[in-house]
Amino acid sequence: MGNALVWLRDDLRLEDNPALTAAVEHAEASGGHVIITYILDDASPGIRPLGGATKWWLHHSLTNLHGRIRRLEGTLILRRGAAFDHMRELIRDTMADAVFWNRRYGGAERALDADIKAYASAAGLQTHSFQANLLFEPWTIRTGSGTPYTVFTPFWKSCLGRPEPVRQPLSAPSTLHGLTDDAPRSDALETWELLPTNPDWSLGLALRWRPGELTAHEKLSHFIETRLHRYATGRDFPGENNTSELSPHLRFGEISPFQIFHAIDAIPAAARTSGGDDLTEGIRRFRAEVGWREFSYHLLFHWPDLARRNFDSRFDNFTWSDPRDGRLARWHEGTTGVPLIDAGMRELWQTGYMHNRVRMVTASFLVKNLLIDWRLGEEWFWDTLVDADAANNAASWQWVAGCGADAAPYFRVFNPMLQAEKFDPDNRYRHRYLGAYESDPTYPPPLIDLGDSRTNALAAFAEVSGKSKIVRPPVSLIP
Ligand SMILES: Cc1cc2nc3c(=O)[nH]c(=O)nc-3n(C[C@H](O)[C@H](O)[C@H](O)COP(=O)(O)OP(=O)(O)OC[C@H]3O[C@@H](n4cnc5c(N)ncnc54)[C@H](O)[C@@H]3O)c2cc1C
């Protein structure tokens, strides 16, 4: 009898989960059981602890998954601490003869997986790892000279030009062959204290989100039916609901990119014809955004320090301004006196999400107008976003800062006033998150002069990028 141990990580789903499917097949072939584990690893070196908003998501996602696993007569073991120690213990206590997991791509995570694989193999177990969360494994996409890509457009072209089709998603196993007795000990999820208390700031998250695999699929269907045709033109307008809002579901692997691509491919020909060019363009753009996620992971795989080190090392010499003078706190709070920035930061704080256009503008404001190190912004997003993602967050921050791969050039400084005029013309978004505050006498004047700080930033960034030797004008702070 061979038991199968499945280690879930960023793949909290039953459908299209190759590791789970293979483990079930293994148990069926050998008459054994399947033991599923999730380890909240906040102890292994280099593994970045979750932020507050992702902890909230994880709690609800695991609650949801646990219920579904139980209904399929499965066993889920929850553990917290160093994954190596727990896996060693579980390998011993479950009498497993094979271990299954879906791959992850961060440097510390891969090192840990390699250690566990070596341990399990030495203990005589089979180990099986699978491609589950990326359409294109980062090491398979290479430039003509064999190097990783650093520019999105040729990267994505190369991905789409691959001869092999994107594989079909797998269905969920119909039964999970859990242990009937003698299961190894499992933590009670509540003891992990992932939900905020004192204060409980999660009401806005609960009103906006419903973590879990089924919701992810409902959202995808709803998006395809009602939003995809206007995605290409509407995705930049934060006051309208034109995007999929799938990012936290993708972050936790409640849905896979394979399922997304196949759901789009399954749009009936008649619907495509009646959707016309708008739908065709919506599909192209949406697939490309999922492609940006692939690209971010490609970068993370090849540059594991993406969240800490400037991709472009010329920026290592940049002198960031001191964040302790209160300006970073005002950015956090959404009291900068610049309405689009404040609305965005309040959306983030209240709901754990911020529209992509506003993420770009608030990030640009922090880095380019306030000259605050992009890593401090990345950390705040890491803590407050429900979709905080090791690859997407770091790559996007570097992109906005101008030091990333395929970066927005350093001279692109988003003007939040013009961005608001263009993308929130009816004030709907700003009003939603600022309400009467914007016209209240207590609403502060702008923290900084947008024109002067832009000039200042251009000079400073031109200096590091070696393009000119413009002397930096003094920062003009408006109190
Ligand atoms: C400063 C900054 C920080 C960001 N941090 C994150 C983050 O931590 N996690 C995260 O998932 N996204 C991040 N993004 C990318 C993007 O803003 C979000 O993915 C998007 O807003 C999520 O909304 P959606 O699911 O409705 O997106 P849609 O427009 O419906 O796109 C579908 C999916 O494609 C992916 N995607 C879309 N845009 C991007 C992008 N620019 N880069 C990479 N993947 C993308 C996401 O997985 C998204 O769910 C960040 C962007 C910026 C500018």
The ligand as an SDF file (V2000), in Angstrom:
LIG
                    3D

 53 58  0  0  0  0  0  0  0  0999 V2000
    2.8780   49.1750   -8.4870 C   0  0  0  0  0  0  0  0  0  0  0  0
    2.1010   47.9530   -8.8930 C   0  0  0  0  0  0  0  0  0  0  0  0
    2.0270   46.8570   -8.0460 C   0  0  0  0  0  0  0  0  0  0  0  0
    1.3280   45.7100   -8.4380 C   0  0  0  0  0  0  0  0  0  0  0  0
    1.2680   44.6340   -7.5710 N   0  0  0  0  0  0  0  0  0  0  0  0
    0.6120   43.5010   -7.9480 C   0  0  0  0  0  0  0  0  0  0  0  0
    0.5500   42.3820   -7.0760 C   0  0  0  0  0  0  0  0  0  0  0  0
    1.0920   42.3730   -5.9840 O   0  0  0  0  0  0  0  0  0  0  0  0
   -0.1610   41.2920   -7.5050 N   0  0  0  0  0  0  0  0  0  0  0  0
   -0.7680   41.2430   -8.7140 C   0  0  0  0  0  0  0  0  0  0  0  0
   -1.3820   40.2270   -9.0530 O   0  0  0  0  0  0  0  0  0  0  0  0
   -0.6780   42.2790   -9.5710 N   0  0  0  0  0  0  0  0  0  0  0  0
   -0.0230   43.4060   -9.2260 C   0  0  0  0  0  0  0  0  0  0  0  0
    0.0240   44.4700  -10.0870 N   0  0  0  0  0  0  0  0  0  0  0  0
   -0.5030   44.3090  -11.4600 C   0  0  0  0  0  0  0  0  0  0  0  0
   -1.9640   44.7090  -11.6600 C   0  0  0  0  0  0  0  0  0  0  0  0
   -2.2160   45.9700  -11.1240 O   0  0  0  0  0  0  0  0  0  0  0  0
   -2.9560   43.7240  -11.0660 C   0  0  0  0  0  0  0  0  0  0  0  0
   -2.6300   42.4070  -11.4550 O   0  0  0  0  0  0  0  0  0  0  0  0
   -4.3740   44.0120  -11.5370 C   0  0  0  0  0  0  0  0  0  0  0  0
   -4.7530   45.3140  -11.1870 O   0  0  0  0  0  0  0  0  0  0  0  0
   -5.3290   43.0160  -10.9170 C   0  0  0  0  0  0  0  0  0  0  0  0
   -6.6450   43.2930  -11.2900 O   0  0  0  0  0  0  0  0  0  0  0  0
   -7.4440   42.2980  -12.2360 P   0  0  0  0  0  0  0  0  0  0  0  0
   -7.3110   40.9210  -11.7380 O   0  0  0  0  0  0  0  0  0  0  0  0
   -8.8040   42.8640  -12.3850 O   0  0  0  0  0  0  0  0  0  0  0  0
   -6.6220   42.4380  -13.5700 O   0  0  0  0  0  0  0  0  0  0  0  0
   -7.0110   42.1070  -15.0900 P   0  0  0  0  0  0  0  0  0  0  0  0
   -6.8030   43.3560  -15.8580 O   0  0  0  0  0  0  0  0  0  0  0  0
   -8.3310   41.4700  -15.1890 O   0  0  0  0  0  0  0  0  0  0  0  0
   -5.8430   41.1160  -15.5280 O   0  0  0  0  0  0  0  0  0  0  0  0
   -5.9490   39.6890  -15.4110 C   0  0  0  0  0  0  0  0  0  0  0  0
   -4.7630   39.1330  -14.6530 C   0  0  0  0  0  0  0  0  0  0  0  0
   -3.5540   39.4160  -15.3460 O   0  0  0  0  0  0  0  0  0  0  0  0
   -2.5110   39.6650  -14.4020 C   0  0  0  0  0  0  0  0  0  0  0  0
   -2.0290   41.0340  -14.5840 N   0  0  0  0  0  0  0  0  0  0  0  0
   -2.7390   42.1100  -14.9890 C   0  0  0  0  0  0  0  0  0  0  0  0
   -1.9380   43.1910  -15.0720 N   0  0  0  0  0  0  0  0  0  0  0  0
   -0.7090   42.7860  -14.7120 C   0  0  0  0  0  0  0  0  0  0  0  0
    0.5570   43.4390  -14.5970 C   0  0  0  0  0  0  0  0  0  0  0  0
    0.7140   44.7310  -14.8940 N   0  0  0  0  0  0  0  0  0  0  0  0
    1.6270   42.7140  -14.1860 N   0  0  0  0  0  0  0  0  0  0  0  0
    1.4960   41.4000  -13.8990 C   0  0  0  0  0  0  0  0  0  0  0  0
    0.3280   40.7350  -13.9910 N   0  0  0  0  0  0  0  0  0  0  0  0
   -0.7580   41.4150  -14.3910 C   0  0  0  0  0  0  0  0  0  0  0  0
   -3.1120   39.4940  -13.0060 C   0  0  0  0  0  0  0  0  0  0  0  0
   -2.8480   38.2010  -12.5490 O   0  0  0  0  0  0  0  0  0  0  0  0
   -4.5910   39.7310  -13.2700 C   0  0  0  0  0  0  0  0  0  0  0  0
   -5.4240   39.1150  -12.3320 O   0  0  0  0  0  0  0  0  0  0  0  0
    0.7080   45.6470   -9.7050 C   0  0  0  0  0  0  0  0  0  0  0  0
    0.7900   46.7640  -10.5580 C   0  0  0  0  0  0  0  0  0  0  0  0
    1.4660   47.9060  -10.1500 C   0  0  0  0  0  0  0  0  0  0  0  0
    1.5390   49.0760  -11.0820 C   0  0  0  0  0  0  0  0  0  0  0  0
  1  2  1  0
  2  3  1  0
  2 52  2  0
  3  4  2  0
  4  5  1  0
  4 50  1  0
  5  6  2  0
  6  7  1  0
  6 13  1  0
  7  8  2  0
  7  9  1  0
  9 10  1  0
 10 11  2  0
 10 12  1  0
 12 13  2  0
 13 14  1  0
 14 15  1  0
 14 50  1  0
 15 16  1  0
 16 17  1  0
 16 18  1  0
 18 19  1  0
 18 20  1  0
 20 21  1  0
 20 22  1  0
 22 23  1  0
 23 24  1  0
 24 25  2  0
 24 26  1  0
 24 27  1  0
 27 28  1  0
 28 29  2  0
 28 30  1  0
 28 31  1  0
 31 32  1  0
 32 33  1  0
 33 34  1  0
 33 48  1  0
 34 35  1  0
 35 36  1  0
 35 46  1  0
 36 37  1  0
 36 45  1  0
 37 38  2  0
 38 39  1  0
 39 40  1  0
 39 45  2  0
 40 41  1  0
 40 42  2  0
 42 43  1  0
 43 44  2  0
 44 45  1  0
 46 47  1  0
 46 48  1  0
 48 49  1  0
 50 51  2  0
 51 52  1  0
 52 53  1  0
M  END
$$$$
